[in-house]
């Protein structure tokens, strides 16, 4: 993966994570969980490419605790 692609992917991850936390903070637990599922699916596709820098499974498990 090239640097700019990685940077774009990182920005997309942050945006999706923020959306989850906004929904959770607003009490929209079901929507937060749906967004979490989408984040898992979206970034699961890149797990092999990003695993050197980012533990996708551990991050998703941690976020899941927050949205349950």
C-alpha positions as CSV (number, residue, x, y, z in Angstrom):
1,X,0.0,0.0,0.0
2,X,1.3,3.4,-0.9
3,X,1.7,6.2,1.7
4,X,-1.2,8.3,0.4
5,X,-3.5,5.3,0.2
6,X,-2.6,4.4,3.8
7,X,-3.2,8.0,4.9
8,X,-6.6,8.1,3.1
9,X,-7.5,4.8,4.7
10,X,-6.5,6.1,8.1
11,X,-8.7,9.2,7.7
12,X,-11.6,7.1,6.6
13,X,-11.2,4.9,9.7
14,X,-11.2,8.0,11.9
15,X,-14.3,9.4,10.3
16,X,-16.2,6.1,10.7
17,X,-15.1,5.7,14.3
18,X,-16.2,9.3,15.1
19,X,-19.6,8.5,13.5
20,X,-20.0,5.5,15.8
21,X,-19.1,7.5,18.9
22,X,-21.4,10.4,18.0
23,X,-24.3,8.0,17.7
24,X,-23.4,6.3,20.9
25,X,-23.1,9.7,22.7
26,X,-26.5,10.7,21.4
27,X,-28.0,7.5,22.8
28,X,-28.6,5.9,19.4
29,X,-27.2,2.5,20.4
30,X,-28.7,0.5,17.6
31,X,-27.3,2.9,14.9
32,X,-23.9,2.9,16.6
33,X,-23.9,-0.9,16.5
34,X,-24.8,-0.9,12.8
35,X,-22.0,1.6,12.1
36,X,-19.6,-0.7,14.0
37,X,-20.6,-3.6,11.9
38,X,-20.0,-1.6,8.8
39,X,-16.6,-0.5,10.1
40,X,-15.7,-4.1,10.8
41,X,-16.7,-5.2,7.3
42,X,-15.0,-2.3,5.5
43,X,-11.7,-2.5,7.3
44,X,-11.7,-6.2,7.5
45,X,-11.0,-6.2,3.8
46,X,-7.7,-4.3,4.4
47,X,-6.6,-6.4,7.4
48,X,-3.7,-8.0,5.6
49,X,-2.4,-4.7,4.2
50,X,-2.7,-2.8,7.5
51,X,-1.8,-5.5,10.0
52,X,1.8,-4.4,10.2
53,X,0.6,-1.1,11.7
54,X,-2.8,-1.8,13.1
55,X,-4.5,-4.7,14.9
56,X,-7.9,-4.6,13.2
57,X,-9.4,-7.4,15.3
58,X,-8.4,-5.9,18.6
59,X,-9.6,-2.5,17.7
60,X,-13.0,-3.8,16.5
61,X,-13.3,-5.9,19.8
62,X,-12.6,-2.7,21.8
63,X,-15.1,-0.6,19.9
64,X,-17.7,-3.3,20.2
65,X,-17.5,-3.0,24.0
66,X,-18.3,0.6,23.8
67,X,-21.3,0.1,21.5
68,X,-23.0,-2.8,23.3
